[in-house]
Amino acid sequence: MTVTASPVSDQEQSGPRTASTPGRPGKVRRLVPAAVAALSGVLLYASFPPRPLWWLAPLAFAVLGWVLRGRSWKAGLGLGYLFGLGFLLPLLVWTGVEVGPGPWVALVAVEAVFVALVGAGIALVSRLPAWPLWAAAVWIAGEAARARAPFGGFPWGKIAFGQADGIFLPLAAVGGTPVLGFAVVLCGFGLYDVARLAGEGRRTGTLRRGAALAALIGVAAPVAGALAARSLVSDRAEDGTATVAVVQGNVPRAGLEFNAQRRAVLDYHARETERLAERVREGKVARPDLVLWPENSSDVDPFADADAAAVIEDAAQAIGAPISVGGVVERGGRLYNEQILWDPAKGPVDTYDKRQVQPFGEYLPLRSLVGAINKNWTSMVRQDFSRGHEPGVFTMANAKVGLVTCYEAAFDWTVRSTVTDGAQMISVPSNNATFDRSEMTYQQLAMSRVRAVEHSRTVTVPVTSGVSAVIMPDGRITQRTGMFVADSLVQKVPLRSSRTPATRLGTLPELVLVLLAAGGLGQVAVSAARSRRARASEGDAQGRGQEATEQAG
């Protein structure tokens, strides 16, 4: 086989084409890329929890590379949309568990638009040398946009969140979810390029050395980087330890109707805490230094309801430790999703108001339009929650505990801000009862595992109905509960104060990757402009030549 360093060939520029069969309808041939795009999206979905099939993600992007490479931006737009539907429709099916398919389909239809735009961008940069690098950066730029708009963004489905069991996970400590996701996508596109160039070499007997080297680097560099980043992952205690209790009180019933029995939910959590206190007195478990309750564990406002306050007070005194209570609190005519630090001797001493409230779940954008479509939807969110403005770090016994309430775990900035504000461990109090036994709770649990490695902190996940868990700074789950059972977890966990590169750098890695994507698209735009000018100049020259010929005649 001859090895050359030739530039991009005409065959490479033309991109993938479906083989033609005599008599085969052209319409069927055109449907093949569309079907493959949708199925590769399903393959990406299959890589996400609760399945530990993280390695399917690079394969999904390898197939997507075959689908998009060398196509027009318009084809990339359509194929990208189909890929987005194949991925997001099954991933987000839990959003329609209690409210029906309408909101689920609408959410996916909007979110898939971002994937469609990414598909168009990937198709454009796929004609550049070392195209997997540019294409992976374009994907991360799309994730960055989706995490911010509309209505504050919806980062669910970031590639990083499907990698909690994978070899790439240590890269979260290097540059957070953008770098982790970039590595996975780059590896996938690199795999396709290696296979494409190898096949091309077998057919022609010539291997283009430069392109082959770039493709191999695209596969090897993410893996090598992940292996090197393992030195950043540690569960060693730096500031001592704390014995933590995570309480899962359960709910009377699944679905939206559990909110109708708010007092019962509070009683369940108080009862499970008192049961834990009894086990402590019997010497069956260690006495906790601090106790963590889930989001919505007291939807009865304890600042307005003396009976609810007394129930929490009794539970705190029974266990003899401060409790972080998830409450719904009205203050100044505004509603807040609030964590309340309840001391057994002093009562409530600190609060944290959720900052990233969930659109269409905790507040209703476009309320009049939504009401015109379906009045039942507006009745589910009768009053909008207001958002807090300060990070929450509770001092509980000897530990500084950062609070990231449920939906906030999907957002890079909310988690990082607790660590930069001094958190030595992180708690993600959540309420997943409204989503029944869907995959949602496992998807969110995987996010917390990624966050643990990203910031090198213990992460606890107290959930009303499960799955609650204790996660070490290296991403390992050491204890977990079942779903829709009352239970508690007690464990000594390490406290840490050092900062990973991801914590220190913040949004800088994401910004670099967005600029890289912009640079690739800029090269395409400049090349296209030059081609247009060249064609225009050639046309002018031909016109002048024809005019001169006519004059000479």
Backbone torsions as a table, in degrees:
resi	resn	phi	psi	omega
1	MET	NA	132.8	178.8
2	THR	-83.2	137.6	177.2
3	VAL	-108.8	124.8	179.2
4	THR	-128.0	168.8	176.1
5	ALA	-119.7	43.3	-175.4
6	SER	-71.6	156.3	176.6
7	PRO	-71.6	-177.4	-178.3
8	VAL	-58.3	128.7	-176.7
9	SER	-83.8	164.5	176.9
10	ASP	-62.3	-37.2	178.7
11	GLN	-63.7	-40.9	179.7
12	GLU	-65.0	-40.3	-179.3
13	GLN	-63.1	-31.8	-174.9
14	SER	-72.5	-20.1	176.2
15	GLY	75.4	-177.6	-175.7
16	PRO	-68.9	143.8	176.5
17	ARG	-136.2	142.7	178.2
18	THR	-77.5	134.8	-178.9
19	ALA	-61.1	141.7	-178.2
20	SER	-94.7	135.0	177.0
21	THR	-115.6	129.9	179.4
22	PRO	-52.1	127.3	178.2
23	GLY	83.7	-6.1	-179.2
24	ARG	-76.6	131.2	-178.2
25	PRO	-61.3	136.7	179.4
26	GLY	-62.7	-30.2	-179.4
27	LYS	-64.1	-39.6	179.3
28	VAL	-65.1	-41.7	178.8
29	ARG	-60.1	-39.0	-179.2
30	ARG	-69.6	-25.2	-178.4
31	LEU	-77.9	-19.5	-176.5
32	VAL	-60.7	-51.9	178.3
33	PRO	-58.9	-37.3	179.9
34	ALA	-63.5	-44.5	179.7
35	ALA	-65.9	-41.1	-179.9
36	VAL	-65.5	-38.7	178.2
37	ALA	-60.2	-46.8	-179.9
38	ALA	-64.8	-42.5	-178.5
39	LEU	-68.7	-33.1	176.5
40	SER	-68.5	-29.7	172.6
41	GLY	-64.8	-40.9	176.3
42	VAL	-63.6	-38.2	178.1
43	LEU	-61.7	-40.0	177.0
44	LEU	-64.5	-42.4	176.2
45	TYR	-56.9	-40.4	-177.7
46	ALA	-65.5	-16.8	178.8
47	SER	-80.1	-10.0	-175.6
48	PHE	-91.3	156.9	178.0
49	PRO	-58.1	152.3	12.8
50	PRO	-83.2	4.3	178.5
51	ARG	-81.8	135.8	179.2
52	PRO	-88.5	37.1	-173.4
53	LEU	-98.2	49.0	-175.9
54	TRP	-55.8	-30.4	-175.9
55	TRP	-69.8	-12.0	175.7
56	LEU	-70.9	-22.6	-178.1
57	ALA	-63.4	-51.0	176.4
58	PRO	-58.9	-36.3	178.5
59	LEU	-65.3	-38.8	178.0
60	ALA	-61.5	-40.8	179.8
61	PHE	-75.0	-26.7	173.0
62	ALA	-63.1	-44.5	178.3
63	VAL	-65.8	-42.1	178.3
64	LEU	-60.9	-37.8	176.6
65	GLY	-59.6	-42.5	176.9
66	TRP	-60.8	-39.7	-176.5
67	VAL	-68.8	-41.3	-169.3
68	LEU	-95.0	-26.4	-169.9
69	ARG	-62.4	127.8	176.2
70	GLY	82.6	1.1	-179.3
71	ARG	-89.1	166.7	177.0
72	SER	-71.7	161.7	-179.6
73	TRP	-65.4	-30.9	179.3
74	LYS	-67.4	-42.3	176.1
75	ALA	-64.6	-40.8	177.6
76	GLY	-60.3	-36.3	179.1
77	LEU	-62.4	-49.1	-178.9
78	GLY	-68.3	-44.1	179.8
79	LEU	-67.0	-35.7	176.3
80	GLY	-64.3	-37.6	178.5
81	TYR	-64.7	-41.7	178.3
82	LEU	-65.0	-39.5	175.5
83	PHE	-60.6	-43.8	178.8
84	GLY	-62.4	-40.4	177.7
85	LEU	-65.3	-43.5	179.6
86	GLY	-61.6	-33.0	-179.8
87	PHE	-81.3	-50.9	-168.4
88	LEU	-83.7	-29.9	179.7
89	LEU	-58.3	-51.7	177.4
90	PRO	-74.1	-31.2	-177.5
91	LEU	-64.3	-37.9	-172.4
92	LEU	-107.0	18.2	-178.0
93	VAL	-60.2	-25.7	-179.6
94	TRP	-63.9	-20.7	-179.8
95	THR	-67.4	-16.5	179.5
96	GLY	-106.4	11.1	-175.6
97	VAL	-57.6	-45.0	-174.7
98	GLU	-107.9	-16.0	-174.7
99	VAL	-112.5	2.1	177.7
100	GLY	90.9	175.3	-173.3
101	PRO	-74.8	-19.1	-176.1
102	GLY	-55.7	-59.0	179.5
103	PRO	-62.0	-36.6	178.7
104	TRP	-60.9	-49.9	-178.3
105	VAL	-66.3	-39.6	179.5
106	ALA	-63.6	-44.1	178.8
107	LEU	-60.3	-47.0	-178.8
108	VAL	-64.8	-40.5	-179.6
109	ALA	-59.9	-39.3	179.6
110	VAL	-73.4	-47.2	-177.5
111	GLU	-64.5	-33.0	179.6
112	ALA	-68.1	-19.6	175.2
113	VAL	-62.1	-39.1	177.4
114	PHE	-62.3	-41.6	179.4
115	VAL	-67.1	-35.5	177.0
116	ALA	-61.9	-44.6	178.6
117	LEU	-63.5	-38.1	175.8
118	VAL	-63.2	-41.6	177.9
119	GLY	-58.9	-41.4	177.5
120	ALA	-63.6	-42.4	179.6
121	GLY	-64.0	-41.5	179.8
122	ILE	-64.9	-41.4	177.6
123	ALA	-58.6	-40.0	-179.5
124	LEU	-67.4	-48.0	-175.8
125	VAL	-78.4	-8.7	-177.9
126	SER	-68.3	-10.1	177.8
127	ARG	-90.9	-3.5	-179.4
128	LEU	-85.5	154.2	169.9
129	PRO	-61.0	147.5	-177.5
130	ALA	54.0	42.6	-173.2
131	TRP	-61.1	-30.4	179.1
132	PRO	-58.0	-33.9	178.5
133	LEU	-62.4	-49.2	-179.0
134	TRP	-66.5	-40.4	-177.2
135	ALA	-65.6	-40.5	178.2
136	ALA	-64.8	-37.8	177.8
137	ALA	-65.9	-37.0	177.5
138	VAL	-62.8	-40.2	178.6
139	TRP	-60.6	-44.4	-178.8
140	ILE	-67.3	-34.9	175.1
141	ALA	-61.2	-38.6	176.6
142	GLY	-65.1	-40.4	176.6
143	GLU	-63.4	-39.5	179.8
144	ALA	-61.8	-40.7	178.9
145	ALA	-68.1	-43.1	-178.0
146	ARG	-65.9	-26.5	179.7
147	ALA	-79.2	-4.0	-175.1
148	ARG	-123.6	-19.0	-176.3
149	ALA	-148.9	153.3	-8.7
150	PRO	-84.4	170.4	175.6
151	PHE	55.8	41.0	177.9
152	GLY	88.3	-2.7	173.6
153	GLY	92.6	166.8	179.9
154	PHE	-148.6	88.7	-174.7
155	PRO	-78.3	-0.1	-177.8
156	TRP	-54.8	132.8	-178.9
157	GLY	95.0	7.1	170.8
158	LYS	-55.7	140.2	-177.0
159	ILE	-57.0	-36.2	-179.3
160	ALA	-57.3	-33.3	-174.7
161	PHE	-72.9	-8.7	175.8
162	GLY	-99.3	8.9	-171.3
163	GLN	-114.9	20.4	-177.2
164	ALA	-63.9	-24.6	179.8
165	ASP	-102.9	3.6	-169.7
166	GLY	-96.6	169.7	-178.9
167	ILE	-71.3	-18.7	-177.6
168	PHE	-82.5	-9.8	-172.5
169	LEU	-51.5	-41.0	-179.2
170	PRO	-57.0	-21.1	179.2
171	LEU	-66.8	-16.9	175.1
172	ALA	-60.6	-33.2	179.1
173	ALA	-74.0	-18.2	-179.5
174	VAL	-81.9	-50.2	-175.3
175	GLY	-147.4	24.0	175.2
176	GLY	72.9	-163.8	-177.2
177	THR	-62.7	-33.2	178.6
178	PRO	-63.0	-43.6	-179.1
179	VAL	-69.9	-41.2	177.3
180	LEU	-60.5	-48.7	179.0
181	GLY	-64.0	-40.5	179.2
182	PHE	-59.2	-42.7	-178.4
183	ALA	-62.6	-42.9	-179.0
184	VAL	-64.5	-46.5	-178.0
185	VAL	-66.7	-43.1	178.5
186	LEU	-59.9	-43.9	178.9
187	CYS	-60.8	-41.6	179.9
188	GLY	-64.4	-49.1	178.4
189	PHE	-64.3	-36.7	177.1
190	GLY	-62.7	-40.1	177.8
191	LEU	-59.3	-44.8	178.7
192	TYR	-63.0	-42.2	-177.0
193	ASP	-66.3	-37.4	176.0
194	VAL	-60.9	-46.8	-179.4
195	ALA	-64.5	-41.0	-179.3
196	ARG	-63.7	-46.4	-178.2
197	LEU	-68.5	-35.6	176.4
198	ALA	-64.4	-43.2	177.7
199	GLY	-64.5	-41.2	177.8
200	GLU	-62.6	-39.9	179.3
201	GLY	-64.7	-38.8	178.8
202	ARG	-66.3	-37.4	-178.6
203	ARG	-71.5	-41.5	-172.7
204	THR	-98.5	-15.8	-174.7
205	GLY	75.4	11.0	-177.9
206	THR	-131.2	127.6	177.9
207	LEU	-109.6	123.0	178.4
208	ARG	-79.5	107.5	-168.6
209	ARG	-62.1	-46.5	-176.9
210	GLY	-62.5	-45.7	-179.8
211	ALA	-66.1	-39.0	-179.7
212	ALA	-66.0	-40.2	178.8
213	LEU	-63.4	-43.1	179.1
214	ALA	-62.6	-39.5	179.5
215	ALA	-65.8	-42.5	179.2
216	LEU	-64.3	-38.8	177.7
217	ILE	-63.6	-38.0	178.8
218	GLY	-60.0	-29.5	177.3
219	VAL	-87.1	-44.7	-172.3
220	ALA	-76.0	-37.5	-174.6
221	ALA	-61.5	-45.7	178.0
222	PRO	-61.2	-39.9	-179.7
223	VAL	-67.1	-46.3	179.4
224	ALA	-62.7	-41.1	177.8
225	GLY	-61.7	-40.3	179.0
226	ALA	-65.4	-40.9	178.9
227	LEU	-65.7	-40.4	178.9
228	ALA	-66.7	-33.5	-177.2
229	ALA	-73.8	-9.1	179.4
230	ARG	-61.0	-23.7	178.6
231	SER	-66.7	-18.3	179.6
232	LEU	-84.4	-10.6	-173.9
233	VAL	-99.0	122.7	-178.5
234	SER	-151.9	147.6	173.2
235	ASP	-113.5	21.0	179.7
236	ARG	-73.0	137.4	177.2
237	ALA	-73.2	132.4	177.7
238	GLU	-108.0	-29.4	-177.4
239	ASP	-124.3	37.5	-178.0
240	GLY	83.5	-163.3	-178.8
241	THR	-131.5	166.8	173.9
242	ALA	-139.0	140.4	175.0
243	THR	-91.5	116.6	-171.1
244	VAL	-109.8	139.0	172.3
245	ALA	-114.8	126.1	175.6
246	VAL	-107.4	120.7	-175.2
247	VAL	-107.1	127.8	174.2
248	GLN	-118.6	102.0	-174.7
249	GLY	-81.9	-18.7	-176.5
250	ASN	77.1	175.0	-177.5
251	VAL	-129.2	158.9	-179.8
252	PRO	-61.4	-38.5	178.0
253	ARG	-157.7	157.3	-178.9
254	ALA	-76.3	168.3	174.9
255	GLY	90.9	-176.3	-177.8
256	LEU	-65.9	-24.6	-175.3
257	GLU	-68.4	-14.3	-179.4
258	PHE	-62.6	-25.8	-179.9
259	ASN	-65.2	-22.3	179.7
260	ALA	-71.9	-13.3	179.1
261	GLN	-120.4	55.9	-175.3
262	ARG	-61.1	-40.8	-178.5
263	ARG	-66.3	-35.0	178.9
264	ALA	-64.8	-37.6	178.6
265	VAL	-63.3	-43.8	176.9
266	LEU	-60.5	-46.2	-179.7
267	ASP	-61.4	-39.0	179.7
268	TYR	-60.8	-42.3	-177.6
269	HIS	-73.6	-36.1	175.2
270	ALA	-65.3	-41.0	-179.0
271	ARG	-64.9	-42.4	179.8
272	GLU	-67.2	-34.1	177.0
273	THR	-67.0	-41.0	177.7
274	GLU	-67.5	-34.2	175.4
275	ARG	-64.8	-40.0	176.2
276	LEU	-63.5	-41.8	178.6
277	ALA	-59.6	-38.3	177.7
278	GLU	-64.3	-41.1	177.8
279	ARG	-65.4	-34.1	176.7
280	VAL	-64.9	-45.0	-179.7
281	ARG	-63.2	-31.9	179.8
282	GLU	-81.6	-4.0	179.0
283	GLY	78.4	15.3	-178.7
284	LYS	-79.3	-29.3	176.9
285	VAL	-136.7	160.5	178.9
286	ALA	-70.9	152.0	176.6
287	ARG	-72.6	124.5	-178.1
288	PRO	-74.9	148.0	172.5
289	ASP	-80.2	-27.6	-178.9
290	LEU	-152.6	154.1	-176.1
291	VAL	-126.8	136.1	-177.2
292	LEU	-119.7	119.1	174.7
293	TRP	-98.8	160.8	-177.9
294	PRO	-78.7	172.7	167.0
295	GLU	-58.7	143.3	177.1
296	ASN	62.7	19.3	176.6
297	SER	-71.3	-18.6	172.6
298	SER	-138.7	80.0	176.1
299	ASP	-73.5	-8.1	168.6
300	VAL	-83.0	120.3	-175.0
301	ASP	-63.5	110.5	-177.5
302	PRO	-72.2	-14.1	176.4
303	PHE	-81.4	-18.9	179.8
304	ALA	-109.3	-18.0	-176.0
305	ASP	-118.9	107.5	-176.7
306	ALA	-63.8	-31.7	-179.7
307	ASP	-68.0	-42.5	177.8
308	ALA	-63.5	-41.0	178.3
309	ALA	-61.3	-39.8	-179.5
310	ALA	-65.9	-37.2	178.9
311	VAL	-62.9	-44.6	-179.9
312	ILE	-67.2	-40.8	179.6
313	GLU	-59.9	-44.8	-179.9
314	ASP	-63.3	-40.5	179.9
315	ALA	-65.0	-42.5	-179.9
316	ALA	-64.5	-40.6	179.8
317	GLN	-70.9	-33.7	179.2
318	ALA	-64.8	-41.7	-178.0
319	ILE	-86.4	-19.7	177.4
320	GLY	67.7	35.0	-178.6
321	ALA	-150.7	155.1	176.9
322	PRO	-66.4	145.3	179.8
323	ILE	-120.5	134.5	168.5
324	SER	-92.2	113.3	-172.6
325	VAL	-106.4	132.2	175.5
326	GLY	-88.7	115.2	-175.9
327	GLY	-126.4	164.5	169.7
328	VAL	-111.9	117.2	-169.2
329	VAL	-124.4	136.2	174.3
330	GLU	-105.6	128.3	-177.6
331	ARG	-144.2	122.5	179.9
332	GLY	61.9	32.1	-179.9
333	GLY	80.0	1.6	179.8
334	ARG	-110.8	150.0	-178.2
335	LEU	-104.3	135.3	-178.4
336	TYR	-130.3	140.7	168.6
337	ASN	-89.5	106.8	-163.4
338	GLU	-124.9	139.2	167.0
339	GLN	-95.6	132.3	-176.0
340	ILE	-119.4	124.5	175.7
341	LEU	-86.2	113.5	-174.9
342	TRP	-110.4	112.0	179.6
343	ASP	-87.4	139.3	-177.5
344	PRO	-65.0	-22.6	-179.5
345	ALA	-102.3	-33.2	-172.5
346	LYS	-106.7	-10.9	-176.2
347	GLY	80.5	-151.4	-178.2
348	PRO	-70.4	125.1	-175.8
349	VAL	-122.8	-12.5	-179.6
350	ASP	-159.7	157.5	178.7
351	THR	-140.7	157.7	172.1
352	TYR	-136.6	124.9	178.3
353	ASP	-98.6	128.2	-179.9
354	LYS	-53.8	131.3	-175.1
355	ARG	-96.6	-35.9	-179.8
356	GLN	-103.1	87.0	-177.8
357	VAL	-82.3	151.3	-170.0
358	GLN	-86.1	119.7	176.6
359	PRO	-65.0	140.4	-179.3
360	PHE	68.9	-0.1	175.0
361	GLY	-119.1	-44.5	179.4
362	GLU	-114.4	-17.1	168.5
363	TYR	-149.0	156.7	-171.2
364	LEU	-117.2	99.9	172.1
365	PRO	-68.2	154.3	176.1
366	LEU	52.8	45.0	-172.7
367	ARG	-56.3	-43.9	-177.3
368	SER	-65.7	-38.6	179.4
369	LEU	-67.7	-43.7	179.4
370	VAL	-62.9	-41.0	179.0
371	GLY	-64.0	-34.7	178.0
372	ALA	-67.6	-30.6	179.0
373	ILE	-78.0	-46.8	-177.7
374	ASN	-156.0	111.4	-177.7
375	LYS	-66.7	-26.8	179.4
376	ASN	-62.9	-33.6	-179.5
377	TRP	-66.0	-38.8	179.4
378	THR	-70.0	-30.1	179.8
379	SER	-69.7	-21.7	178.8
380	MET	-73.1	-24.4	176.9
381	VAL	-125.7	77.7	-174.6
382	ARG	-68.4	-36.7	179.7
383	GLN	-132.9	132.8	-179.2
384	ASP	-72.2	140.1	171.1
385	PHE	-78.2	143.4	172.7
386	SER	-91.4	156.6	-177.7
387	ARG	-101.5	148.4	173.4
388	GLY	-80.8	176.2	-175.0
389	HIS	-131.5	-9.2	-177.1
390	GLU	-119.7	142.9	175.4
391	PRO	-62.9	150.4	-178.6
392	GLY	-106.4	117.0	174.0
393	VAL	-131.7	109.5	179.8
394	PHE	-91.0	135.8	169.8
395	THR	-89.4	108.6	-175.9
396	MET	-122.6	110.6	-174.0
397	ALA	56.7	-121.5	-177.6
398	ASN	-98.5	12.1	-173.7
399	ALA	-120.1	145.3	171.0
400	LYS	-102.8	114.2	-171.6
401	VAL	-107.6	118.6	176.1
402	GLY	-82.6	135.5	-177.5
403	LEU	-104.6	126.1	176.7
404	VAL	-132.0	103.7	-169.0
405	THR	-85.3	110.2	168.8
406	CYS	48.4	-103.9	-176.3
407	TYR	-54.0	-28.5	-177.9
408	GLU	-63.7	-23.3	-178.0
409	ALA	-62.4	-20.2	-179.9
410	ALA	-78.6	-12.0	-173.3
411	PHE	-106.0	126.5	-177.2
412	ASP	-57.4	-45.3	-170.5
413	TRP	-68.7	-34.2	-177.1
414	THR	-67.9	-40.6	-178.7
415	VAL	-70.6	-47.2	-177.3
416	ARG	-60.4	-38.4	-175.4
417	SER	-63.1	-30.4	177.8
418	THR	-69.7	-36.6	-179.4
419	VAL	-71.4	-43.6	178.2
420	THR	-68.0	-18.3	176.8
421	ASP	-89.9	5.1	172.0
422	GLY	110.8	5.1	-177.3
423	ALA	-64.6	132.9	175.4
424	GLN	-96.5	-14.7	172.2
425	MET	-152.9	167.1	-175.4
426	ILE	-127.1	140.2	172.2
427	SER	-119.2	136.8	179.3
428	VAL	-118.1	76.1	178.6
429	PRO	-65.9	131.5	-172.4
430	SER	-140.2	159.3	173.5
431	ASN	-132.6	106.0	-178.7
432	ASN	-109.2	12.5	-175.7
433	ALA	-63.0	-28.1	-178.6
434	THR	-70.5	-12.0	-177.1
435	PHE	-109.9	13.7	173.3
436	ASP	54.5	-136.9	-176.7
437	ARG	-100.7	31.0	-177.0
438	SER	-73.7	176.7	-179.6
439	GLU	-73.8	-7.5	-175.6
440	MET	-54.5	-46.5	-175.5
441	THR	-64.2	-32.9	178.6
442	TYR	-75.4	-35.1	175.8
443	GLN	-63.9	-42.5	179.9
444	GLN	-69.7	-36.3	177.3
445	LEU	-62.0	-38.8	177.5
446	ALA	-64.2	-36.9	175.6
447	MET	-57.3	-44.4	-178.7
448	SER	-64.9	-34.0	176.5
449	ARG	-65.2	-41.7	177.4
450	VAL	-64.3	-41.2	179.9
451	ARG	-64.0	-35.6	179.0
452	ALA	-59.5	-45.6	179.6
453	VAL	-72.4	-39.7	-178.2
454	GLU	-55.9	-41.5	-175.7
455	HIS	-114.2	4.1	178.8
456	SER	53.7	54.0	179.6
457	ARG	-132.7	145.9	166.4
458	THR	-61.7	137.6	176.9
459	VAL	-124.7	124.8	172.9
460	THR	-104.9	146.3	-177.6
461	VAL	-129.5	87.0	174.2
462	PRO	-82.4	124.0	-176.2
463	VAL	-126.3	140.4	-177.3
464	THR	-54.8	-45.7	-172.9
465	SER	-122.0	7.3	-180.0
466	GLY	96.5	162.5	1.1
467	VAL	-88.0	122.4	173.1
468	SER	-89.2	153.7	-175.0
469	ALA	-159.5	161.6	169.8
470	VAL	-117.7	126.1	-174.8
471	ILE	-121.2	128.4	178.3
472	MET	-75.6	163.1	179.4
473	PRO	-61.4	-14.9	177.1
474	ASP	-94.2	8.0	175.5
475	GLY	91.0	-2.8	179.8
476	ARG	-76.1	136.7	170.7
477	ILE	-87.2	118.5	-178.6
478	THR	-97.2	-27.0	175.0
479	GLN	-146.0	147.5	176.3
480	ARG	-153.4	157.3	178.2
481	THR	-102.1	173.3	169.0
482	GLY	-86.7	-174.3	179.9
483	MET	-101.6	140.3	177.3
484	PHE	56.7	46.0	171.1
485	VAL	-135.0	153.2	172.4
486	ALA	-86.0	130.4	-175.9
487	ASP	-162.1	168.9	174.8
488	SER	-147.1	150.2	179.7
489	LEU	-121.4	132.6	178.0
490	VAL	-126.6	127.9	-178.3
491	GLN	-156.5	145.4	171.5
492	LYS	-82.8	125.6	-175.2
493	VAL	-124.0	152.5	178.6
494	PRO	-76.5	143.1	172.5
495	LEU	-104.5	134.7	-175.8
496	ARG	-134.1	148.7	-179.8
497	SER	-127.4	-11.2	178.7
498	SER	-68.2	158.5	-177.4
499	ARG	-115.5	133.9	176.4
500	THR	-74.7	163.7	172.3
501	PRO	-54.4	-37.8	179.2
502	ALA	-61.1	-41.7	179.1
503	THR	-65.7	-43.3	-177.9
504	ARG	-69.1	-39.4	-173.8
505	LEU	-80.5	-26.9	178.1
506	GLY	62.3	-125.2	-175.6
507	THR	-84.6	-1.3	-175.7
508	LEU	-59.1	-47.5	178.6
509	PRO	-58.4	-41.0	178.5
510	GLU	-63.0	-42.0	179.4
511	LEU	-61.9	-42.3	179.1
512	VAL	-60.9	-43.3	-179.3
513	LEU	-68.6	-36.5	175.9
514	VAL	-65.0	-41.7	177.5
515	LEU	-65.3	-36.6	176.6
516	LEU	-61.9	-43.3	177.1
517	ALA	-61.9	-43.3	179.2
518	ALA	-63.1	-37.7	178.2
519	GLY	-63.5	-42.5	177.9
520	GLY	-63.6	-46.0	178.6
521	LEU	-65.6	-33.7	177.0
522	GLY	-64.0	-40.6	177.0
523	GLN	-60.5	-41.3	179.5
524	VAL	-64.1	-43.1	-179.3
525	ALA	-63.7	-42.5	179.4
526	VAL	-64.4	-43.3	179.4
527	SER	-61.7	-41.6	179.4
528	ALA	-65.4	-40.5	179.2
529	ALA	-63.7	-40.8	178.8
530	ARG	-65.1	-40.2	178.6
531	SER	-63.3	-41.4	178.4
532	ARG	-63.4	-42.5	179.1
533	ARG	-65.2	-38.7	179.7
534	ALA	-64.8	-41.8	178.5
535	ARG	-65.8	-39.0	178.9
536	ALA	-65.2	-41.8	178.7
537	SER	-64.2	-41.3	178.9
538	GLU	-63.6	-40.3	178.4
539	GLY	-65.0	-39.8	178.5
540	ASP	-64.6	-41.0	-179.3
541	ALA	-64.6	-41.7	178.4
542	GLN	-64.2	-37.4	178.7
543	GLY	-65.6	-42.3	179.1
544	ARG	-66.4	-36.8	178.7
545	GLY	-65.0	-41.4	179.3
546	GLN	-65.6	-39.0	179.4
547	GLU	-64.5	-42.1	179.4
548	ALA	-64.3	-39.4	178.9
549	THR	-62.6	-42.6	-179.9
550	GLU	-65.0	-39.9	179.4
551	GLN	-66.0	-39.3	-179.9
552	ALA	-65.9	-32.8	179.7
553	GLY	-72.4	NA	NA
